[in-house]
Amino acid sequence: MTLLRSLLFTPGNNEHMMRKTGTLEADAVILDLEDAVPMAEKGTARDLVRDSIQPVASGGSRVFVRINALSTGLAAGDLRGTVQSGLAGVVLPKTEAADDVIQVSEWISELEYRQGLTSESLALIPLLETSRGILSANDIATASRRIIAVAFGRLDFSRDMGISLSQEGQEILYAMSHVALVARAAGVTAIDSPCVEFRDLNRLQCEAQRARQLGFRGKLLIHPCQIEWVHRVFSPSDEELAYAQKVKEAFESAEARGLGAVSLEGTMIDIASLRQAEEVLSWAEAIRSRCGDSQPERKSAEA
């Protein structure tokens, strides 16, 4: 499984900040050419991002570039200026249709060929930030084999809808649920919006827990202080791991006796229970591999 619990944005026009992200523990770093960069600095930012990709990647995080939206006319130039060895993939903002994904994927394929990179080695993460994007989510998520995740952008979505965001988030519940459902059906990871109140760690934790409960497996971040908290939420707890292991052992024992279902702690488990348990165990193993440690980072459900 592709581990994307934390995806940390950093401005593409700030070389110092980009290089620093390479020393942090985010699962992925997104070098941003879009919202974080003033129009007058777009060209300079491309050059800085191009020169920062490999140094940042050497820190162990996957490195993505968020290019400018197709509607700006800058996207093709962003790709020409940044696609190279060491880049894990591209984040496509304001994605509204499958054709957006197809166009960008074709440009990337041409650049992979020119630079001698493995075909389809670069991933794509579409950002769904408008009503059109949400309604086209399924077409978008299945438009290319490059897609490893789809991300929801609540701020731009709320602006597009003409609504205000509450702390409870009821006004975006349908959109979030739809993105999570589409991602699951497409076999890709659902990524939640950033919490812009980056010093409000309680709100960050609430947002992350709500997203995880809906089926998201990671969150966009705008500040390094958010990494640890998001990792806690998007890592299986000790209790979850212990139960998953019990399910696996109980089902395998039942299967050896010719049974298709068995009772565990008063609950009937079957093949679907096994698959869910194996997913939790696989998730934990991906975290161990990322951390180089024998234990995942989330110690308990309450941490």
Secondary structure, 3 states (H helix, E strand, C coil): CCCCCEEEEEECCCHHHHHHHCCCCCCEEEEECCCCCCHHHHHHHHHHHHHHHHHHHCCCCEEEEECCCHHHCCHHHHHHHHCCCCCCEEEECCCCCHHHHHHHHHHHHHHHHHCCCCCCCCEEEEEECCHHHHHCHHHHHCCCCCECEEEECHHHHHHHHCCCCCCCCHHHHHHHHHHHHHHHHHCCEEEECCCCCCCCHHHHHHHHHHHHHHCCCEEEECCHHHHHHHHHHCCCCHHHHHHHHHHHHHHHHHHHCCCCCEEECCEEECHHHHHHHHHHHHHHHHHHHHHCCCCCCCCCCCC
